[in-house]
């Protein structure tokens, strides 16, 4: 699936990923390829992105590496949307 992570300042990441786990307001959840359409507000916590990821040097401070192919981004809230294998993570 294609993921964009967008903050008020910039687009922090764009690229193909295999899974995204986010802290939804009603509890954490994970989306994989071909997940049904969903829109959710986010609670503060960790967003985990899995896949062969390349993070731009200017934005590496927003992410933490866990293992070979998992990146964690701390979010203070925001919105997550998934539709037609395109996901957008709007973070505060």
N, CA, C and O of each residue as an XYZ file, in Angstrom:
368
protein
N       0.844     -1.173      0.000
C       0.000      0.000      0.000
C       0.885      1.230      0.000
O       2.049      1.172      0.395
N       0.326      2.338     -0.444
C       1.067      3.593     -0.507
C       0.688      4.432      0.705
O      -0.497      4.609      0.990
N       1.684      4.950      1.423
C       1.455      5.738      2.630
C       2.083      7.113      2.506
O       3.205      7.259      2.022
N       1.339      8.123      2.951
C       1.876      9.471      3.125
C       1.704      9.835      4.588
O       0.637      9.618      5.162
N       2.753     10.388      5.199
C       2.672     10.922      6.556
C       2.852     12.427      6.432
O       3.891     12.911      5.983
N       1.809     13.166      6.843
C       1.778     14.604      6.639
C       1.628     15.306      7.986
O       0.745     14.970      8.777
N       2.499     16.283      8.238
C       2.388     17.128      9.425
C       2.003     18.532      8.946
O       2.025     18.791      7.743
N       1.654     19.435      9.853
C       1.349     20.808      9.417
C       2.530     21.488      8.719
O       2.329     22.395      7.912
N       3.749     21.062      9.022
C       4.935     21.689      8.449
C       5.361     21.111      7.106
O       5.844     21.842      6.241
N       5.182     19.785      6.921
C       5.733     19.150      5.724
C       5.182     17.743      5.548
O       4.563     17.190      6.457
N       5.411     17.175      4.380
C       5.157     15.754      4.149
C       6.401     15.018      4.627
O       7.479     15.172      4.054
N       6.247     14.214      5.687
C       7.382     13.561      6.328
C       7.810     12.277      5.630
O       8.980     11.896      5.689
N       6.869     11.609      4.971
C       7.187     10.338      4.311
C       6.164     10.096      3.211
O       4.984     10.416      3.354
N       6.651      9.514      2.091
C       5.801      9.018      1.008
C       6.443      7.747      0.510
O       7.643      7.725      0.235
N       5.666      6.685      0.388
C       6.221      5.473     -0.178
C       5.392      4.240      0.079
O       4.378      4.284      0.775
N       5.836      3.142     -0.492
C       5.171      1.848     -0.330
C       5.536      1.251      1.021
O       6.696      1.303      1.432
N       4.555      0.684      1.713
C       4.757      0.021      2.999
C       3.956     -1.275      3.003
O       3.087     -1.478      2.155
N       4.251     -2.150      3.961
C       3.508     -3.409      4.043
C       2.437     -3.393      5.125
O       1.457     -4.132      5.034
N       2.614     -2.549      6.163
C       1.632     -2.474      7.240
C       1.790     -1.154      7.985
O       2.880     -0.586      8.058
N       0.669     -0.680      8.539
C       0.676      0.528      9.363
C      -0.177      0.240     10.592
O      -1.318     -0.207     10.471
N       0.380      0.497     11.779
C      -0.364      0.375     13.044
C      -0.438      1.765     13.658
O       0.573      2.460     13.764
N      -1.643      2.169     14.063
C      -1.841      3.512     14.611
C      -2.664      3.454     15.894
O      -3.430      2.514     16.106
N      -2.501      4.471     16.753
C      -3.280      4.535     17.995
C      -4.615      5.247     17.767
O      -4.709      6.460     17.959
N      -5.635      4.509     17.363
C      -6.943      5.105     17.140
C      -7.589      5.549     18.444
O      -7.237      5.051     19.513
N      -8.527      6.479     18.361
C      -9.232      6.971     19.555
C      -9.951      5.839     20.288
O     -10.070      5.882     21.512
N     -10.428      4.836     19.567
C     -11.145      3.709     20.171
C     -10.237      2.499     20.396
O     -10.716      1.417     20.736
N      -8.936      2.677     20.207
C      -7.969      1.593     20.375
C      -7.063      1.489     19.166
O      -7.414      1.932     18.073
N      -5.904      0.907     19.366
C      -4.930      0.759     18.286
C      -5.436     -0.246     17.255
O      -6.158     -1.187     17.584
N      -5.041     -0.025     15.999
C      -5.408     -0.963     14.946
C      -4.334     -0.952     13.870
O      -3.525     -0.029     13.778
N      -4.350     -2.005     13.056
C      -3.374     -2.168     11.981
C      -4.103     -2.301     10.662
O      -5.176     -2.902     10.598
N      -3.525     -1.740      9.601
C      -4.051     -1.935      8.250
C      -2.962     -2.564      7.394
O      -1.777     -2.264      7.535
N      -3.400     -3.443      6.506
C      -2.527     -4.130      5.560
C      -3.018     -3.825      4.157
O      -4.010     -3.114      3.992
N      -2.344     -4.347      3.150
C      -2.791     -4.180      1.771
C      -4.246     -4.604      1.627
O      -4.687     -5.576      2.241
N      -4.982     -3.864      0.811
C      -6.376     -4.143      0.486
C      -7.322     -4.067      1.677
O      -8.380     -4.697      1.663
N      -6.961     -3.311      2.702
C      -7.849     -3.098      3.853
C      -9.073     -2.308      3.395
O      -8.990     -1.510      2.461
N     -10.188     -2.530      4.046
C     -11.397     -1.771      3.746
C     -11.163     -0.292      4.043
O     -10.306      0.062      4.853
N     -11.924      0.551      3.387
C     -11.816      1.997      3.612
C     -12.110      2.308      5.074
O     -13.023      1.737      5.670
N     -11.316      3.229      5.651
C     -11.480      3.598      7.054
C     -10.978      5.026      7.249
O     -10.023      5.462      6.606
N     -11.642      5.735      8.147
C     -11.178      7.042      8.609
C     -11.265      7.003     10.124
O     -12.291      6.607     10.677
N     -10.185      7.416     10.810
C     -10.164      7.380     12.273
C      -9.385      8.563     12.813
O      -8.361      8.953     12.252
N      -9.875      9.130     13.904
C      -9.070     10.115     14.623
C      -8.071      9.344     15.475
O      -8.319      8.200     15.855
N      -6.948      9.974     15.770
C      -5.862      9.305     16.483
C      -5.688      9.863     17.885
O      -5.890     11.052     18.131
N      -5.313      8.987     18.788
C      -4.925      9.365     20.141
C      -3.406      9.516     20.161
O      -2.732      9.005     19.266
N      -2.856     10.201     21.152
C      -1.398     10.259     21.269
C      -0.813      8.851     21.416
O      -1.392      8.006     22.099
N       0.315      8.602     20.786
C       0.961      7.295     20.874
C       1.929      7.087     19.731
O       2.440      8.044     19.149
N       2.178      5.825     19.415
C       3.141      5.450     18.387
C       2.436      4.936     17.143
O       1.511      4.128     17.227
N       2.878      5.407     16.002
C       2.469      4.851     14.719
C       3.623      3.989     14.234
O       4.751      4.471     14.128
N       3.358      2.725     13.940
C       4.407      1.823     13.466
C       4.207      1.561     11.980
O       3.121      1.183     11.540
N       5.272      1.769     11.218
C       5.242      1.599      9.782
C       6.205      0.478      9.431
O       7.373      0.512      9.819
N       5.718     -0.518      8.698
C       6.551     -1.662      8.340
C       6.775     -1.703      6.843
O       5.871     -1.423      6.055
N       7.990     -2.054      6.462
C       8.360     -2.175      5.062
C       9.794     -1.725      4.852
O      10.461     -1.298      5.795
N      10.260     -1.817      3.639
C      11.595     -1.343      3.268
C      11.493      0.167      3.078
O      11.136      0.635      1.997
N      11.807      0.934      4.133
C      11.541      2.366      4.144
C      12.807      3.189      3.991
O      13.868      2.833      4.502
N      12.673      4.290      3.282
C      13.740      5.275      3.166
C      13.185      6.599      3.655
O      12.264      7.156      3.057
N      13.752      7.102      4.750
C      13.314      8.365      5.331
C      14.295      9.459      4.912
O      15.508      9.289      5.026
N      13.773     10.564      4.434
C      14.600     11.710      4.060
C      15.384     12.192      5.275
O      14.840     12.261      6.377
N      16.644     12.520      5.085
C      17.503     12.957      6.196
C      16.903     14.127      6.977
O      17.091     14.212      8.191
N      16.196     15.017      6.314
C      15.622     16.189      6.979
C      14.552     15.813      7.998
O      14.249     16.605      8.891
N      13.967     14.598      7.876
C      12.863     14.202      8.744
C      13.175     13.014      9.644
O      12.285     12.528     10.342
N      14.420     12.535      9.644
C      14.777     11.362     10.454
C      14.541     11.568     11.946
O      14.322     10.598     12.671
N      14.580     12.807     12.416
C      14.371     13.061     13.841
C      12.933     12.780     14.280
O      12.673     12.670     15.479
N      11.992     12.662     13.336
C      10.603     12.359     13.654
C      10.352     10.865     13.820
O       9.272     10.462     14.253
N      11.352     10.033     13.476
C      11.179      8.587     13.442
C      12.238      7.879     14.277
O      13.321      8.416     14.513
N      11.912      6.662     14.722
C      12.845      5.795     15.429
C      12.837      4.434     14.738
O      11.771      3.884     14.462
N      14.013      3.894     14.462
C      14.131      2.573     13.831
C      13.940      1.484     14.872
O      14.529      1.552     15.951
N      13.117      0.468     14.563
C      12.959     -0.728     15.397
C      13.105     -1.937     14.493
O      12.197     -2.243     13.720
N      14.205     -2.613     14.574
C      14.424     -3.750     13.687
C      14.802     -3.284     12.296
O      15.023     -2.095     12.063
N      14.875     -4.237     11.369
C      15.331     -3.922     10.015
C      14.304     -3.188      9.173
O      14.672     -2.411      8.291
N      13.023     -3.418      9.428
C      12.037     -2.813      8.538
C      10.824     -2.230      9.256
O       9.722     -2.230      8.706
N      11.011     -1.740     10.465
C       9.928     -1.085     11.194
C      10.397      0.280     11.677
O      11.463      0.411     12.279
N       9.592      1.278     11.405
C       9.862      2.648     11.828
C       8.723      3.088     12.742
O       7.559      2.787     12.476
N       9.052      3.795     13.812
C       8.048      4.294     14.738
C       8.045      5.818     14.692
O       9.096      6.456     14.753
N       6.865      6.381     14.586
C       6.694      7.834     14.645
C       5.776      8.139     15.820
O       4.706      7.542     15.939
N       6.174      9.049     16.677
C       5.318      9.455     17.784
C       4.313     10.472     17.278
O       4.668     11.423     16.582
N       3.055     10.262     17.635
C       2.019     11.201     17.224
C       1.327     11.761     18.460
O       1.162     11.064     19.461
N       0.931     13.010     18.382
C       0.201     13.661     19.472
C      -1.282     13.720     19.163
O      -2.030     14.440     19.824
N      -1.701     12.985     18.184
C      -3.072     12.993     17.708
C      -3.043     13.207     16.209
O      -1.975     13.334     15.611
N      -4.210     13.247     15.609
C      -4.298     13.448     14.174
C      -5.416     12.614     13.588
O      -6.394     12.291     14.262
N      -5.256     12.268     12.308
C      -6.275     11.515     11.576
C      -5.584     10.505     10.670
O      -4.507     10.763     10.132
N      -6.224      9.350     10.512
C      -5.727      8.324      9.597
C      -6.837      8.008      8.614
O      -7.999      7.866      8.997
N      -6.472      7.899      7.335
C      -7.448      7.546      6.309
C      -6.845      6.492      5.392
O      -5.685      6.593      4.991
N      -7.646      5.474      5.062
C      -7.218      4.415      4.140
C      -8.331      4.218      3.125
O      -9.492      4.044      3.497
N      -7.978      4.245      1.827
C      -8.958      4.034      0.771
C      -8.221      3.585     -0.486
O      -7.262      4.232     -0.907
N      -8.658      2.493     -1.080
C      -8.067      1.982     -2.327
C      -6.559      1.796     -2.243
O      -5.828      2.184     -3.154
N      -6.097      1.204     -1.153
C      -4.678      0.920     -0.939
C      -3.811      2.176     -0.851
O      -2.598      2.106     -1.049
N      -4.418      3.311     -0.559
C      -3.709      4.562     -0.297
C      -4.043      5.002      1.117
O      -5.213      5.156      1.468
N      -3.017      5.202      1.923
C      -3.208      5.620      3.322
C      -2.568      6.976      3.533
O      -1.497      7.271      3.003
N      -3.254      7.799      4.326
C      -2.698      9.105      4.699
C      -2.777      9.210      6.208
O      -3.834      9.016      6.807
N      -1.640      9.519      6.813
C      -1.544      9.722      8.250
C      -1.266     11.198      8.475
O      -0.154     11.673      8.242
N      -2.294     11.929      8.935
C      -2.144     13.347      9.266
C      -1.789     13.423     10.734
O      -2.594     13.037     11.581
N      -0.597     13.914     11.059
C      -0.149     13.961     12.454
C      -0.042     15.397     12.950
O       0.296     16.315     12.203
N      -0.341     15.557     14.232
C      -0.212     16.867     14.876
C       1.175     17.042     15.431
O       1.480     18.083     16.012
